[in-house]
Amino acid sequence: MYNSIDAKSNDIKSNYHLLISGIVPRPIAFVGTRSKDGNDNLAPFSFFNGFGANPPIVGFSPALSGRTGKPKDTLLNIKENPEFSISIVDYDIVEQMSLASSEYSRDVDEFTKSGLEKFKCNDIAAPAVKDSPFIMECKLHELIELGGKPASGNLILGEVLRFHVRKDIYTDNRIDPLKIDAVSRLGYGWYSRSNQGLFEINKPRVNGIGFEALPNCILKSNDFSGNELAKLASVKAIPVLSSDNLLSDKESLITECKKLLSIDKVDKAWQLVLMLESILIEK
Ligand SMILES: Cc1cc2nc3c(=O)[nH]c(=O)nc-3n(C[C@H](O)[C@H](O)[C@H](O)COP(=O)(O)O)c2cc1C
């Protein structure tokens, strides 16, 4: 009836995959922190939940790297500055969240990389994500180390000092479950959109170039959504324009580019962005 697996003799990676593909779907905490030097950091964590209402307590767990045993920037920042923001991720910012999960070095601000505007918190210095439908400002309640070895967790419990609920999802002092449009995480690249069902995202394999490296012709136009721009910002380097493009007017280039992004043909979509840029420069 069951495959019975002894966790102690099972390898770490297999235990990890059982946890992340069996405990599903998991909510996602998009965690904003600030180091003592004032560097902001943003990263998603799906070992996350709420644990009590009096006082309101939330918890999430940044693991030590399974490869190197090194702590994540979020954990280092909270040890230096015991507070954090949690922004709930909705479908409109899911690709930007995925881009922000890349392992950028500590001095890199993932708000900038993922093109997400900062929300200034009231009670803590760390910023939150302005486009999130629901934000919690938290101070550290307790940090519990769960092993101290590669892939060990670090349970961070925080007391919520302040909630921010976007007005359009809040009716009669309740969050509307259909309107919040939160996304949650399953195993591998799978996610769930609460009001729709499952979808898959290509996990970032490299540290993407980020929004600040995108050409202005797409960044400053309103033609592309944050999710579309995040896919373009996830490449390792801006590719070189090859000359086999047949389209030459702006509208068809944009339409075709968006079609390619919707089916994750990011390299081909980039060729159209470069073509678009060259047309606009010529004008
Ligand atoms: C949806 C999602 C959920 C994640 N959940 C966790 C988690 O619960 N614990 C963890 O250690 N890493 C998790 N990660 C990976 C971290 O986000 C990633 O290691 C990130 O680079 C950490 O950033 P930091 O070093 O700036 O803190 C998750 C990634 C994604 C995309």
The ligand as an SDF file (V2000), in Angstrom:
LIG
                    3D

 31 33  0  0  0  0  0  0  0  0999 V2000
    9.1420   29.6130   -4.3990 C   0  0  0  0  0  0  0  0  0  0  0  0
   10.4520   29.4010   -3.7010 C   0  0  0  0  0  0  0  0  0  0  0  0
   10.4590   28.9480   -2.3920 C   0  0  0  0  0  0  0  0  0  0  0  0
   11.6660   28.7730   -1.7010 C   0  0  0  0  0  0  0  0  0  0  0  0
   11.6470   28.3350   -0.4100 N   0  0  0  0  0  0  0  0  0  0  0  0
   12.7840   28.2030    0.2860 C   0  0  0  0  0  0  0  0  0  0  0  0
   12.7570   27.8020    1.6540 C   0  0  0  0  0  0  0  0  0  0  0  0
   11.7140   27.5940    2.2590 O   0  0  0  0  0  0  0  0  0  0  0  0
   13.9680   27.6980    2.2970 N   0  0  0  0  0  0  0  0  0  0  0  0
   15.1480   27.9820    1.6750 C   0  0  0  0  0  0  0  0  0  0  0  0
   16.1950   27.8870    2.3020 O   0  0  0  0  0  0  0  0  0  0  0  0
   15.1930   28.3650    0.3690 N   0  0  0  0  0  0  0  0  0  0  0  0
   14.0440   28.5020   -0.3210 C   0  0  0  0  0  0  0  0  0  0  0  0
   14.0790   28.9220   -1.6320 N   0  0  0  0  0  0  0  0  0  0  0  0
   15.3780   29.2840   -2.2310 C   0  0  0  0  0  0  0  0  0  0  0  0
   15.7940   30.7070   -1.8180 C   0  0  0  0  0  0  0  0  0  0  0  0
   14.8370   31.6590   -2.2350 O   0  0  0  0  0  0  0  0  0  0  0  0
   17.1580   31.0470   -2.4830 C   0  0  0  0  0  0  0  0  0  0  0  0
   18.1440   30.2010   -1.9460 O   0  0  0  0  0  0  0  0  0  0  0  0
   17.5780   32.4890   -2.3450 C   0  0  0  0  0  0  0  0  0  0  0  0
   18.6820   32.7430   -3.1670 O   0  0  0  0  0  0  0  0  0  0  0  0
   17.9540   32.8830   -0.9380 C   0  0  0  0  0  0  0  0  0  0  0  0
   18.2870   34.2530   -0.9800 O   0  0  0  0  0  0  0  0  0  0  0  0
   19.1830   35.0090    0.0740 P   0  0  0  0  0  0  0  0  0  0  0  0
   20.5440   34.3440    0.0940 O   0  0  0  0  0  0  0  0  0  0  0  0
   19.2200   36.3930   -0.5080 O   0  0  0  0  0  0  0  0  0  0  0  0
   18.5120   34.9420    1.4010 O   0  0  0  0  0  0  0  0  0  0  0  0
   12.9000   29.0570   -2.3570 C   0  0  0  0  0  0  0  0  0  0  0  0
   12.8970   29.4900   -3.6970 C   0  0  0  0  0  0  0  0  0  0  0  0
   11.6820   29.6520   -4.3630 C   0  0  0  0  0  0  0  0  0  0  0  0
   11.6940   30.1060   -5.7920 C   0  0  0  0  0  0  0  0  0  0  0  0
  1  2  1  0
  2  3  1  0
  2 30  2  0
  3  4  2  0
  4  5  1  0
  4 28  1  0
  5  6  2  0
  6  7  1  0
  6 13  1  0
  7  8  2  0
  7  9  1  0
  9 10  1  0
 10 11  2  0
 10 12  1  0
 12 13  2  0
 13 14  1  0
 14 15  1  0
 14 28  1  0
 15 16  1  0
 16 17  1  0
 16 18  1  0
 18 19  1  0
 18 20  1  0
 20 21  1  0
 20 22  1  0
 22 23  1  0
 23 24  1  0
 24 25  2  0
 24 26  1  0
 24 27  1  0
 28 29  2  0
 29 30  1  0
 30 31  1  0
M  END
$$$$
